[in-house]
Amino acid sequence: MGHALEGIRVIDFTHDQAGPSCTQMLAWLGADVIKIERPPHGDRARRLWNSDNPDLDSFFFLLLNSNKRSTVLNLKTEEGKEVARRLIGNADIVAENLGPGVMERLGLGYEAVKELNPRAIYASVKGFGSYGPYSGFKCFETGGAGDLGRDERHRRGGRSADGERRQYRRFPAPGCI
């Protein structure tokens, strides 16, 4: 029996945690995920929390990137961008979670992908979404949690500053996939 996403190709420009966890799920379902990493060392998660074995990939990286193929491309060079454009031209999905505006500055944003491959799905993960007052800011999980006040409530056993117990509200940031 085949996998649900067998024959689907994903070009993965994600890094750290949010994006790789999304593309990892696609890989588990059988998609051919090609992870694009930056020189000289690749995704920084390869070394994250791995000081005892600096020559090996970290468990954190392996957890989120198994079942993927990987290559290093310097997207700041025309040669690297050309390779990326060829990969995008044959992709079903392009995934990215780079800082706001980075893919556009590289010439690989949504509009460029749509022109290269109109049938490709463009998946973009942004901590504060793709539009709105904070969309231009970078964000990691701790920033989003702090912005929502979740961490402080957690330290008080789920109680707000006035001592009332309140249920956490989880909602996706606008534009997050």
C-alpha positions in Angstrom: 0.0 0.0 0.0 1.4 3.4 -1.0 1.6 6.5 1.1 -1.0 9.3 1.0 1.4 11.9 -0.4 3.5 9.5 -2.6 4.6 11.4 -5.7 4.3 14.9 -4.1 7.5 16.9 -4.1 8.0 19.6 -1.4 10.8 22.1 -1.6 11.5 23.0 2.1 13.0 26.4 2.9 12.2 26.1 6.6 14.4 26.1 9.6 14.4 25.7 13.4 11.0 24.3 14.6 7.8 25.6 13.2 8.4 25.0 9.5 10.3 21.7 9.8 7.6 20.2 11.9 5.1 21.0 9.2 7.2 19.5 6.4 8.1 16.5 8.6 4.4 15.6 8.6 4.3 15.7 4.8 7.4 13.5 4.8 5.7 11.0 7.2 2.8 10.8 4.7 5.2 9.9 1.9 6.0 13.3 0.2 9.5 13.7 -1.3 10.8 16.6 0.9 13.9 18.4 -0.3 15.2 20.6 2.5 17.3 23.6 1.4 19.9 24.6 4.0 22.2 27.6 4.1 26.0 27.5 4.0 28.3 26.8 5.6 26.7 24.5 8.2 23.1 24.1 7.1 20.1 24.5 9.4 21.2 25.9 12.8 19.1 23.3 14.5 21.7 20.7 13.4 23.9 22.1 16.2 21.2 23.4 18.6 21.5 21.8 22.1 24.3 19.5 20.9 27.5 20.8 22.6 28.5 17.3 23.8 28.6 16.0 20.2 29.4 19.0 17.9 30.2 16.7 14.9 26.8 15.0 15.0 23.4 16.3 14.1 21.3 17.2 17.2 18.4 15.0 18.3 16.2 18.1 17.9 17.2 18.4 14.2 16.8 14.7 13.5 13.4 14.7 15.2 12.1 17.3 12.8 14.0 16.4 9.6 14.0 12.6 9.2 12.6 11.2 6.0 13.9 14.4 4.1 16.6 14.8 1.6 18.8 17.8 2.1 21.1 20.1 0.2 23.0 23.3 1.0 22.3 26.2 -1.4 23.7 29.7 -1.1 20.5 31.7 -2.0 22.5 34.9 -2.0 24.3 33.9 -5.2 22.7 33.8 -8.6 23.8 30.1 -9.0 22.0 29.1 -5.8 18.9 31.0 -6.8 18.9 29.3 -10.2 19.1 25.9 -8.6 16.2 26.9 -6.3 14.1 28.1 -9.2 14.6 24.8 -11.0 13.6 22.9 -7.9 10.5 25.1 -7.5 9.6 24.5 -11.1 9.1 20.8 -10.4 7.5 21.2 -7.0 4.0 20.6 -5.8 4.6 22.5 -2.5 7.1 25.2 -1.5 7.3 25.7 2.2 9.1 28.5 4.0 9.4 30.1 7.5 12.1 32.6 6.9 11.9 36.1 8.4 9.3 38.5 7.0 10.2 39.6 3.5 13.3 37.3 3.1 11.9 35.1 0.3 10.7 38.2 -1.6 14.2 39.8 -1.3 15.7 36.6 -2.6 13.3 36.7 -5.6 11.6 33.5 -4.4 8.4 34.8 -2.7 4.9 33.9 -3.5 4.6 36.0 -6.7 7.9 34.5 -8.1 6.8 31.0 -7.2 3.4 31.5 -8.9 5.2 32.7 -12.0 7.7 29.8 -12.0 5.1 27.1 -11.2 1.4 28.2 -11.1 0.2 24.9 -9.7 2.6 25.0 -6.7 1.1 25.5 -3.2 3.1 28.2 -1.3 3.0 27.5 2.4 4.4 30.2 4.7 4.7 29.9 8.4 5.0 33.3 10.3 4.8 33.8 14.0 2.6 36.9 13.7 1.0 36.0 10.4 1.4 37.5 6.9 -0.6 40.7 7.5 -1.6 42.8 10.4 0.3 45.2 12.8 3.0 42.7 13.8 3.5 40.8 10.5 6.8 42.5 9.8 8.3 41.2 13.1 10.2 37.9 13.5 8.8 35.6 16.0 9.6 32.4 17.8 7.4 30.4 20.1 8.5 32.2 23.2 7.8 35.6 21.7 4.3 34.6 20.7 3.7 33.0 24.1 4.9 36.1 25.9 2.8 38.3 23.7 -0.3 36.3 24.6 0.7 36.4 28.3 0.6 32.6 28.3 3.9 32.1 30.2 2.9 34.3 33.1 -0.4 32.5 33.5 1.3 29.2 33.4 3.6 30.2 36.3 0.5 31.1 38.3 -1.2 27.7 37.7 -3.5 29.0 35.0 -4.7 32.0 37.0 -4.6 35.5 35.6 -3.1 38.5 37.5 -6.4 39.1 39.3 -6.4 35.5 40.6 -9.2 34.2 38.3 -8.7 30.9 36.6 -9.1 31.3 32.9 -8.9 28.9 30.0 -6.1 29.4 27.5 -7.3 30.4 24.1 -5.3 29.0 21.3 -5.7 30.5 17.9 -3.6 30.5 14.7 -2.0 33.7 13.7 -3.6 35.1 10.5 -1.9 33.6 7.5 -0.3 30.7 9.3 -0.6 27.3 7.7 
